[in-house]
Amino acid sequence: MSFLRAPELPLEDPVAPDGSRGVHASPPTRPWRYLLWLATRRKGLAAAALLTSAVALGGLPLLPYFLTGAVDYGLRQGDWGALTAWSLALVAAGFVSAGAIVLSHRLTVWWRMDAAYRTLQLATRKVSRLGHELRRQVTTGEVVSIGATDIRRIADAIDGLSPLVGCTAGLIAVGVLLFNTSTALGLTIFIGVGLVGVITGPVLTRLQARQQTYRDRIGDITDRASDIVSGLRVLRGIGGEERFSASYRGDSQELRKAGYKVAAPRAWLNALGEGTPAILLGVVVWISGRLVAAGDITPGQMVAAFGYTGALLLPVHWLIGTTYRVIEGRIASGKVCNLLTVPEPVAAERPRPGPRTGADLHDPDSGLTVAAGGLLAIASSDSDHVSEIFDRLGGYDHTGARFGDVPVDRMERGELRRRVLVAEHDSYLFAGTVTQIIAGRDGADRVQKCVEAASAADVVDALPEGLDTEVDNQVRTLSGGQRQRLRLARALAADPEILLLHEPTSAVDSHTEARIVERIAAIRDGRATAVATTSPLWLGRADAVVFLREGKVVATGTHRELSEARPDYHALVTREEQ
């Protein structure tokens, strides 16, 4: 009876039917099939939730049946014993229905939790597998929207399946009971519900299309907001804040319009949900009144018919709301499926071990070689070209780069990441203590040395608890230069064999930069360090300088040699016009 227990979350394997370990097929990648797949992962739980819902909600319209006996056999005949028996039966049925509602709700909550966590774990696993490919293939807004809204909507859709079955059972029960009372009353219910279905179909189709547009707008505006927040300091520096704010306001107006378009069909659905039972109730009362007057049915049956129809108010209202939630869940499932189908980086079928320590790292596309041991500076007028080279050297792009005599593409990813680190100046800072941010959980012993090398001691000392201070994601309470020094300390703490630094001191002043240059040269002595920069402080301290044009190496030498031999290099590093 495992379905009577709450699921143990997180699941060991989100693809397995019961969350156990093992190798299983991937989830479906079509929205409706994905929803069905989620709903059937725990079949026992799903069956129990649907069955108890059918008893709970399907039994509610049956309660007026006991009124028929109480009126016809108790009140009309003056039989107090019959009246008592039918009344007690009504109370007992009410307790059974209430118990079934409680149990159904509990099982349904477990069911939706299971679906939500499976989706969350699948999405998280996909994001982690994509790694560096994520930004290239999925926008930030889409990822944020999946975590913030889509998973909840999928859970709501699964949650709605239970009352959907229960309400359907209630409608059928009412129709059957009214048919037993009078054919005219039964036909009234079935014809009325059929007409509602005919009217609702086109409205639901329109709602689904407009809800899809609305969801796309949410992803766009979330992506825009993420870009603005992450680049707010830069935008202010170049005077672009107002322009991007205006663009965001335009996007928000489009989102508002899309929301209004969703509201229209939803309002029609709500009107149908509220108005249909009232209309049916009026028709049933009128017909049953005439039947009583004609002597075709008893007053008790008329009371029961009124009760049966009145009990439709809740099921019909819930059916409309549930249908809307299922549509939202289908659209959210489509977004999750889009993420799950993004191609993952292809790992080497037979990875080779890397070369011995001390091997050179070479990129044939640009002609750049990072020699073992020493400080190499890379000067280029286009930082994007250097980023592309670093990505190839770090194995983030398909490449012909070689580490010693081993192709980078053929190396095992874990070994390559340990030995070659590409450190961007704006890489993400996760929440945690400062020690954890810099060196994780197992590197506290080298944190202080790396903080000193990155000239970040003043940053740490200014925090309330120093290295033990808890900070939020991206540490937005610090300035850009302070965060950049923490990132540099983190890169140094990783202590890779080859460290590729991209503009590591672009946000600090010249005095701080001078200290950082000397300290990194000392702490990285004997290991290869390549720095993409046009700062004379780095260039003058480097053992060798590589000059790039259009992503190709055009000259190599010391800073002084290149300054004397290459006017274009001299103009680049001194910011002069050529």
BELJO-V180440 format. One record per residue. N is the residue number from 1. RES is the residue in one letter. PHI is phi in degrees with one decimal (NA if undefined). PSI is psi as a letter, one per 20 degrees, with the letter a starting at -180 (999 if undefined). OMEGA is omega in whole degrees, 0 to 359 (* if undefined). Layout:
BEGIN
N:RES:PHI:PSI:OMEGA, N:RES:PHI:PSI:OMEGA
END
This chain:
BEGIN
1:M:NA:l:182, 2:S:-64.4:h:182, 3:F:-71.7:i:177, 4:L:-92.1:j:177, 5:R:-116.7:q:178, 6:A:-65.5:q:179, 7:P:-66.3:q:177, 8:E:-85.4:o:185, 9:L:-116.2:q:357, 10:P:-71.0:r:182, 11:L:-77.2:q:178, 12:E:-66.1:h:177, 13:D:-140.5:o:185, 14:P:-68.9:i:180, 15:V:-91.6:h:181, 16:A:-67.1:q:182, 17:P:-56.0:h:183, 18:D:-111.3:j:179, 19:G:81.5:j:181, 20:S:-81.9:r:180, 21:R:-77.3:q:177, 22:G:142.9:r:179, 23:V:-96.0:p:184, 24:H:-136.2:r:178, 25:A:-64.3:q:179, 26:S:-70.7:q:178, 27:P:-67.8:q:178, 28:P:-61.6:q:182, 29:T:-116.7:j:172, 30:R:-110.6:p:190, 31:P:-52.9:g:183, 32:W:-64.1:g:181, 33:R:-68.6:h:177, 34:Y:-65.5:g:177, 35:L:-60.3:g:179, 36:L:-63.3:h:179, 37:W:-61.6:g:178, 38:L:-60.5:g:184, 39:A:-67.9:h:185, 40:T:-108.3:j:178, 41:R:-66.2:h:177, 42:R:-117.4:n:188, 43:K:-63.6:h:179, 44:G:-62.5:g:178, 45:L:-63.5:g:180, 46:A:-62.1:g:181, 47:A:-63.1:g:180, 48:A:-65.4:g:180, 49:A:-64.4:g:181, 50:L:-69.1:h:181, 51:L:-65.9:g:180, 52:T:-66.1:h:176, 53:S:-66.5:g:179, 54:A:-63.0:h:179, 55:V:-69.2:g:185, 56:A:-69.9:g:184, 57:L:-81.6:h:176, 58:G:-71.9:h:180, 59:G:-83.7:h:181, 60:L:-57.5:g:180, 61:P:-68.1:i:180, 62:L:-78.2:i:184, 63:L:-60.0:h:178, 64:P:-61.8:i:178, 65:Y:-57.7:h:181, 66:F:-71.1:h:175, 67:L:-67.1:h:178, 68:T:-58.3:g:179, 69:G:-64.7:g:182, 70:A:-64.1:g:181, 71:V:-76.2:g:187, 72:D:-73.6:g:185, 73:Y:-99.8:i:180, 74:G:-104.0:f:185, 75:L:-68.5:g:184, 76:R:-63.9:h:182, 77:Q:-97.7:i:179, 78:G:65.4:k:181, 79:D:-96.6:o:182, 80:W:-67.8:h:178, 81:G:-64.5:g:179, 82:A:-65.4:h:179, 83:L:-61.5:g:179, 84:T:-64.5:g:182, 85:A:-62.9:g:180, 86:W:-66.1:h:179, 87:S:-67.2:g:178, 88:L:-64.2:h:177, 89:A:-62.8:h:178, 90:L:-64.0:g:178, 91:V:-63.4:g:180, 92:A:-62.1:g:178, 93:A:-62.2:h:178, 94:G:-64.5:g:177, 95:F:-64.6:g:179, 96:V:-61.8:g:179, 97:S:-63.4:g:179, 98:A:-63.9:g:178, 99:G:-62.8:g:178, 100:A:-65.3:h:178, 101:I:-63.3:g:180, 102:V:-61.9:g:181, 103:L:-64.0:g:180, 104:S:-62.2:g:180, 105:H:-63.6:g:180, 106:R:-62.7:g:181, 107:L:-64.3:h:180, 108:T:-67.2:h:177, 109:V:-62.2:g:177, 110:W:-62.8:h:181, 111:W:-63.0:g:181, 112:R:-69.2:h:177, 113:M:-62.0:g:179, 114:D:-60.8:g:180, 115:A:-65.2:g:182, 116:A:-64.8:g:182, 117:Y:-70.4:h:175, 118:R:-61.6:g:180, 119:T:-64.3:g:179, 120:L:-60.3:g:181, 121:Q:-69.2:h:177, 122:L:-64.0:g:180, 123:A:-65.8:g:180, 124:T:-64.4:g:179, 125:R:-62.5:h:179, 126:K:-64.7:g:180, 127:V:-61.2:g:180, 128:S:-66.9:h:179, 129:R:-71.3:h:179, 130:L:-66.6:h:177, 131:G:54.9:c:184, 132:H:-68.3:i:180, 133:E:-78.0:i:187, 134:L:-58.5:g:184, 135:R:-63.4:h:183, 136:R:-78.1:h:188, 137:Q:-115.1:i:181, 138:V:-134.2:p:180, 139:T:-74.2:q:178, 140:T:-60.1:h:181, 141:G:-60.6:h:180, 142:E:-65.3:g:180, 143:V:-63.8:g:180, 144:V:-63.3:g:182, 145:S:-66.0:h:177, 146:I:-61.4:g:181, 147:G:-71.6:h:186, 148:A:-85.9:h:187, 149:T:-127.7:g:189, 150:D:-66.5:g:180, 151:I:-63.5:h:178, 152:R:-64.8:g:181, 153:R:-69.0:h:175, 154:I:-64.3:g:177, 155:A:-62.1:g:178, 156:D:-64.1:h:179, 157:A:-66.2:g:177, 158:I:-64.7:g:178, 159:D:-60.7:h:182, 160:G:-76.5:i:181, 161:L:-64.9:h:182, 162:S:-65.7:g:176, 163:P:-65.2:h:177, 164:L:-60.7:g:178, 165:V:-68.5:g:181, 166:G:-63.1:g:180, 167:C:-68.3:h:176, 168:T:-62.1:g:177, 169:A:-61.9:h:178, 170:G:-64.7:g:179, 171:L:-62.6:g:179, 172:I:-63.8:g:181, 173:A:-61.6:g:179, 174:V:-63.0:g:180, 175:G:-60.5:g:180, 176:V:-64.5:g:181, 177:L:-63.6:g:179, 178:L:-70.6:h:175, 179:F:-63.3:h:178, 180:N:-65.4:h:179, 181:T:-78.0:g:181, 182:S:-161.2:p:178, 183:T:-61.7:h:180, 184:A:-62.1:g:179, 185:L:-66.8:g:179, 186:G:-62.3:g:179, 187:L:-63.5:h:179, 188:T:-57.9:g:181, 189:I:-66.8:g:185, 190:F:-67.4:h:178, 191:I:-66.4:g:180, 192:G:-62.7:g:179, 193:V:-66.1:h:178, 194:G:-61.8:g:178, 195:L:-63.1:h:177, 196:V:-61.1:g:178, 197:G:-63.1:g:179, 198:V:-64.2:g:180, 199:I:-71.7:h:186, 200:T:-71.1:h:184, 201:G:-51.9:g:179, 202:P:-61.6:h:179, 203:V:-63.9:g:179, 204:L:-66.5:h:178, 205:T:-61.9:g:178, 206:R:-65.3:h:180, 207:L:-62.4:g:181, 208:Q:-62.5:g:180, 209:A:-63.4:g:182, 210:R:-72.4:h:177, 211:Q:-67.2:h:177, 212:Q:-62.9:g:178, 213:T:-62.3:g:180, 214:Y:-62.0:g:180, 215:R:-65.8:h:178, 216:D:-63.6:h:178, 217:R:-64.6:h:178, 218:I:-61.9:g:179, 219:G:-60.9:g:181, 220:D:-64.5:g:185, 221:I:-73.2:h:175, 222:T:-65.8:h:178, 223:D:-64.3:g:178, 224:R:-62.6:g:180, 225:A:-62.8:g:179, 226:S:-62.0:g:179, 227:D:-63.3:g:182, 228:I:-65.9:g:182, 229:V:-64.3:g:183, 230:S:-68.3:h:181, 231:G:-112.5:k:186, 232:L:-62.3:g:181, 233:R:-63.5:g:180, 234:V:-66.4:g:180, 235:L:-59.9:g:179, 236:R:-65.9:h:182, 237:G:-66.0:h:182, 238:I:-103.8:j:178, 239:G:75.8:k:183, 240:G:-101.0:j:184, 241:E:-61.7:g:183, 242:E:-66.3:h:180, 243:R:-64.1:g:180, 244:F:-70.3:h:177, 245:S:-64.6:g:178, 246:A:-64.6:h:177, 247:S:-63.7:g:178, 248:Y:-65.4:g:178, 249:R:-62.2:h:177, 250:G:-63.2:g:178, 251:D:-63.9:h:181, 252:S:-67.0:h:177, 253:Q:-68.1:h:176, 254:E:-63.6:h:178, 255:L:-64.5:g:179, 256:R:-61.8:g:179, 257:K:-63.0:g:178, 258:A:-64.2:h:177, 259:G:-65.8:h:177, 260:Y:-63.4:h:179, 261:K:-67.6:h:175, 262:V:-70.2:h:185, 263:A:-64.6:h:184, 264:A:-63.4:g:178, 265:P:-64.4:h:178, 266:R:-67.1:h:177, 267:A:-64.1:h:177, 268:W:-62.4:g:179, 269:L:-63.7:g:179, 270:N:-63.6:h:178, 271:A:-63.3:g:177, 272:L:-64.7:g:181, 273:G:-65.3:h:181, 274:E:-85.4:h:188, 275:G:-84.3:h:184, 276:T:-59.2:g:180, 277:P:-60.3:h:180, 278:A:-65.5:g:178, 279:I:-64.8:g:179, 280:L:-61.4:h:180, 281:L:-61.6:g:179, 282:G:-63.1:g:180, 283:V:-64.7:g:181, 284:V:-63.7:g:179, 285:V:-62.4:g:180, 286:W:-62.7:g:181, 287:I:-66.7:g:182, 288:S:-66.4:h:176, 289:G:-61.8:g:178, 290:R:-63.5:h:180, 291:L:-68.0:h:177, 292:V:-65.0:g:180, 293:A:-61.9:h:180, 294:A:-83.3:i:180, 295:G:80.8:j:181, 296:D:-80.0:h:176, 297:I:-132.9:r:181, 298:T:-89.2:r:175, 299:P:-57.0:h:179, 300:G:-62.7:h:178, 301:Q:-67.7:h:176, 302:M:-64.9:g:178, 303:V:-61.2:g:180, 304:A:-63.9:g:179, 305:A:-61.2:g:176, 306:F:-61.7:g:180, 307:G:-65.8:g:178, 308:Y:-58.6:g:183, 309:T:-69.1:g:177, 310:G:-60.6:h:179, 311:A:-70.0:i:178, 312:L:-72.8:i:183, 313:L:-53.7:g:182, 314:L:-70.4:g:181, 315:P:-59.0:g:181, 316:V:-65.4:g:178, 317:H:-61.4:g:180, 318:W:-68.0:h:179, 319:L:-60.5:g:179, 320:I:-63.4:g:180, 321:G:-64.3:h:180, 322:T:-66.4:g:178, 323:T:-59.7:g:178, 324:Y:-63.9:g:180, 325:R:-66.1:h:179, 326:V:-65.2:h:177, 327:I:-63.5:g:177, 328:E:-60.4:g:179, 329:G:-65.0:h:178, 330:R:-64.8:g:179, 331:I:-65.9:g:178, 332:A:-63.2:h:178, 333:S:-62.4:h:177, 334:G:-61.2:h:179, 335:K:-67.7:g:177, 336:V:-64.9:g:179, 337:C:-62.8:h:177, 338:N:-60.3:g:178, 339:L:-67.6:g:183, 340:L:-66.7:h:181, 341:T:-95.4:j:177, 342:V:-64.8:p:181, 343:P:-61.1:p:179, 344:E:-93.1:q:177, 345:P:-57.4:p:182, 346:V:-84.2:o:179, 347:A:-81.2:q:178, 348:A:-61.5:p:181, 349:E:-64.4:g:179, 350:R:-127.5:n:183, 351:P:-61.4:q:179, 352:R:-103.8:q:175, 353:P:-67.5:q:180, 354:G:-71.4:r:180, 355:P:-73.4:r:176, 356:R:-66.5:q:179, 357:T:-58.1:p:179, 358:G:105.2:j:181, 359:A:-77.7:q:177, 360:D:-81.1:q:176, 361:L:-114.9:p:189, 362:H:-126.1:p:176, 363:D:-113.7:o:183, 364:P:-67.7:h:182, 365:D:-64.6:h:181, 366:S:-103.8:i:185, 367:G:85.1:j:182, 368:L:-84.3:p:175, 369:T:-126.4:p:175, 370:V:-98.2:o:184, 371:A:-77.5:q:180, 372:A:-66.5:p:177, 373:G:70.5:p:178, 374:G:117.3:r:181, 375:L:-105.6:o:181, 376:L:-111.3:p:176, 377:A:-106.2:q:181, 378:I:-120.5:o:183, 379:A:-107.6:p:179, 380:S:-153.1:q:177, 381:S:-77.4:i:180, 382:D:-122.2:o:183, 383:S:-67.4:h:179, 384:D:-63.7:h:178, 385:H:-63.5:g:179, 386:V:-66.3:h:177, 387:S:-59.3:g:179, 388:E:-63.2:g:178, 389:I:-64.7:g:179, 390:F:-61.8:h:178, 391:D:-62.1:h:178, 392:R:-68.9:g:180, 393:L:-65.8:h:180, 394:G:-87.0:j:178, 395:G:78.6:k:178, 396:Y:-90.8:i:176, 397:D:-134.5:q:173, 398:H:-63.0:p:193, 399:T:-154.2:r:173, 400:G:-99.7:j:180, 401:A:-59.6:q:181, 402:R:-129.3:q:174, 403:F:-108.0:o:190, 404:G:66.7:c:178, 405:D:-101.8:j:182, 406:V:-107.6:p:175, 407:P:-61.0:p:180, 408:V:-58.5:h:181, 409:D:-64.5:h:183, 410:R:-93.2:i:181, 411:M:-77.2:q:174, 412:E:-66.7:p:188, 413:R:-58.4:g:183, 414:G:-62.3:g:179, 415:E:-65.5:g:180, 416:L:-61.4:g:181, 417:R:-66.4:h:179, 418:R:-69.5:h:188, 419:R:-93.9:h:181, 420:V:-124.7:o:182, 421:L:-116.6:p:173, 422:V:-97.3:o:184, 423:A:-110.5:o:178, 424:E:-86.6:q:184, 425:H:-73.1:i:181, 426:D:-119.7:k:181, 427:S:-63.3:r:189, 428:Y:-74.3:q:175, 429:L:-110.2:o:182, 430:F:-85.5:r:179, 431:A:-71.9:q:179, 432:G:143.5:a:174, 433:T:-74.4:r:180, 434:V:-61.1:h:177, 435:T:-60.7:g:179, 436:Q:-66.4:h:179, 437:I:-62.4:g:185, 438:I:-81.4:g:189, 439:A:-131.1:j:179, 440:G:70.3:b:184, 441:R:-89.7:i:189, 442:D:-115.4:j:185, 443:G:-121.5:k:184, 444:A:-62.7:h:184, 445:D:-67.5:h:182, 446:R:-107.0:j:184, 447:V:-64.0:g:186, 448:Q:-59.7:g:181, 449:K:-63.4:g:181, 450:C:-72.0:h:176, 451:V:-63.0:g:179, 452:E:-65.7:g:181, 453:A:-64.1:h:179, 454:A:-86.2:j:181, 455:S:54.4:l:182, 456:A:-110.2:j:181, 457:A:-62.4:h:180, 458:D:-66.8:h:178, 459:V:-65.6:g:181, 460:V:-67.3:g:182, 461:D:-63.8:h:181, 462:A:-78.5:i:179, 463:L:-79.5:q:186, 464:P:-56.1:g:183, 465:E:-120.1:k:177, 466:G:59.7:c:181, 467:L:-65.7:i:180, 468:D:-90.9:j:181, 469:T:-69.9:p:176, 470:E:-83.6:p:180, 471:V:-126.6:q:180, 472:D:-87.3:r:177, 473:N:-54.2:p:178, 474:Q:66.5:i:175, 475:V:43.2:l:187, 476:R:-71.3:i:176, 477:T:-76.0:i:179, 478:L:-97.5:r:177, 479:S:-75.8:r:180, 480:G:-61.1:g:180, 481:G:-66.6:h:179, 482:Q:-66.2:g:178, 483:R:-65.1:h:180, 484:Q:-63.6:h:179, 485:R:-71.0:h:174, 486:L:-64.3:h:177, 487:R:-63.6:h:179, 488:L:-65.5:g:177, 489:A:-60.9:h:178, 490:R:-63.5:g:179, 491:A:-63.6:g:179, 492:L:-67.7:h:181, 493:A:-65.8:h:178, 494:A:-66.9:h:175, 495:D:51.9:l:180, 496:P:-77.5:r:177, 497:E:-66.6:g:178, 498:I:-127.7:p:181, 499:L:-114.2:p:180, 500:L:-109.7:o:185, 501:L:-103.8:p:180, 502:H:-107.3:o:180, 503:E:46.7:l:187, 504:P:-71.9:i:183, 505:T:-128.5:k:184, 506:S:-69.0:i:185, 507:A:-111.3:j:180, 508:V:-116.5:r:180, 509:D:-76.9:r:187, 510:S:-66.1:h:180, 511:H:-66.3:g:178, 512:T:-64.9:g:180, 513:E:-61.7:g:180, 514:A:-61.2:g:179, 515:R:-64.2:g:182, 516:I:-62.4:g:181, 517:V:-57.9:g:182, 518:E:-66.4:g:183, 519:R:-70.7:h:178, 520:I:-70.3:h:177, 521:A:-58.7:h:180, 522:A:-75.7:g:185, 523:I:-71.7:h:180, 524:R:-100.9:j:181, 525:D:-59.0:p:180, 526:G:92.3:i:177, 527:R:-123.6:q:186, 528:A:-76.2:p:176, 529:T:-136.7:p:177, 530:A:-114.1:p:184, 531:V:-122.9:p:174, 532:A:-85.3:o:186, 533:T:-165.9:q:170, 534:T:-120.3:j:180, 535:S:-76.3:p:178, 536:P:-57.9:h:180, 537:L:-64.0:g:176, 538:W:-70.6:g:185, 539:L:-62.3:h:181, 540:G:-70.6:h:182, 541:R:-88.9:i:185, 542:A:-66.6:q:175, 543:D:-68.6:h:178, 544:A:-150.7:q:179, 545:V:-124.7:p:176, 546:V:-110.7:p:180, 547:F:-105.3:p:181, 548:L:-108.9:q:168, 549:R:-135.3:p:183, 550:E:55.4:k:176, 551:G:78.3:j:180, 552:K:-122.3:q:177, 553:V:-73.1:p:179, 554:V:-113.0:i:179, 555:A:-161.7:q:177, 556:T:-138.1:q:178, 557:G:169.2:a:174, 558:T:-85.3:r:180, 559:H:-59.6:g:182, 560:R:-65.9:g:181, 561:E:-61.0:g:181, 562:L:-69.2:h:179, 563:S:-63.4:h:181, 564:E:-80.5:h:186, 565:A:-93.9:h:186, 566:R:-124.2:o:177, 567:P:-60.9:h:180, 568:D:-66.6:h:175, 569:Y:-65.9:g:180, 570:H:-60.8:g:179, 571:A:-65.6:h:180, 572:L:-65.1:g:187, 573:V:-80.3:i:178, 574:T:-103.0:j:180, 575:R:59.9:k:179, 576:E:-95.6:q:175, 577:E:-78.6:p:178, 578:Q:-87.5:999:*
END
